[in-house]
Amino acid sequence: MGKKKVVWTRRAEIQMFAIMDYYAERNKSDDYSLKLYEAIELKLSKVDFTVSIPQKSAIENIFYLVHNHRSVFFTLEGNTLF
């Protein structure tokens, strides 16, 4: 399989920024927020659909993975994760 591309939906972007803002405000620093975002991006880029690491949700063609007690939902079209 070729290189995957991660495309955040508008709703996912808003939710991710809200989470990042929460941690930035709580910790009085952007460090944790940026590390969290980078870790999720890295995990999504390494998703291997030949293994059962991403869990299949009850909704057709929707998968999820868990990172530090947070669920990340996505769908796959070709080599693009949405």
Contacts in CASP RR format, 6 or more apart in sequence:
PFRMAT RR
TARGET T0000
AUTHOR 0000-0000-0000
METHOD contacts of the structure
MODEL  1
MGKKKVVWTRRAEIQMFAIMDYYAERNKSDDYSLKLYEAIELKLSKVDFT
VSIPQKSAIENIFYLVHNHRSVFFTLEGNTLF
1 49 0 8 1.000
1 79 0 8 1.000
2 79 0 8 1.000
3 79 0 8 1.000
4 44 0 8 1.000
4 45 0 8 1.000
4 47 0 8 1.000
4 79 0 8 1.000
4 80 0 8 1.000
4 81 0 8 1.000
5 79 0 8 1.000
5 80 0 8 1.000
5 81 0 8 1.000
6 41 0 8 1.000
6 44 0 8 1.000
6 45 0 8 1.000
6 80 0 8 1.000
6 81 0 8 1.000
7 80 0 8 1.000
7 81 0 8 1.000
7 82 0 8 1.000
8 16 0 8 1.000
9 82 0 8 1.000
16 37 0 8 1.000
16 40 0 8 1.000
19 33 0 8 1.000
19 36 0 8 1.000
19 70 0 8 1.000
20 30 0 8 1.000
20 33 0 8 1.000
20 34 0 8 1.000
20 36 0 8 1.000
20 37 0 8 1.000
21 33 0 8 1.000
23 32 0 8 1.000
23 33 0 8 1.000
23 36 0 8 1.000
24 30 0 8 1.000
24 32 0 8 1.000
24 33 0 8 1.000
27 33 0 8 1.000
36 68 0 8 1.000
39 67 0 8 1.000
39 68 0 8 1.000
40 67 0 8 1.000
40 70 0 8 1.000
40 72 0 8 1.000
43 65 0 8 1.000
43 67 0 8 1.000
43 72 0 8 1.000
44 65 0 8 1.000
44 72 0 8 1.000
44 74 0 8 1.000
44 81 0 8 1.000
47 53 0 8 1.000
47 54 0 8 1.000
47 63 0 8 1.000
47 65 0 8 1.000
47 74 0 8 1.000
47 81 0 8 1.000
49 76 0 8 1.000
53 65 0 8 1.000
54 63 0 8 1.000
54 64 0 8 1.000
54 65 0 8 1.000
54 74 0 8 1.000
55 63 0 8 1.000
55 64 0 8 1.000
55 65 0 8 1.000
55 66 0 8 1.000
56 62 0 8 1.000
56 63 0 8 1.000
57 63 0 8 1.000
57 64 0 8 1.000
57 73 0 8 1.000
61 75 0 8 1.000
61 76 0 8 1.000
62 73 0 8 1.000
62 74 0 8 1.000
62 75 0 8 1.000
63 73 0 8 1.000
63 74 0 8 1.000
63 75 0 8 1.000
63 76 0 8 1.000
64 71 0 8 1.000
64 72 0 8 1.000
64 73 0 8 1.000
64 74 0 8 1.000
65 71 0 8 1.000
65 72 0 8 1.000
66 72 0 8 1.000
74 81 0 8 1.000
74 82 0 8 1.000
75 81 0 8 1.000
75 82 0 8 1.000
76 82 0 8 1.000
END
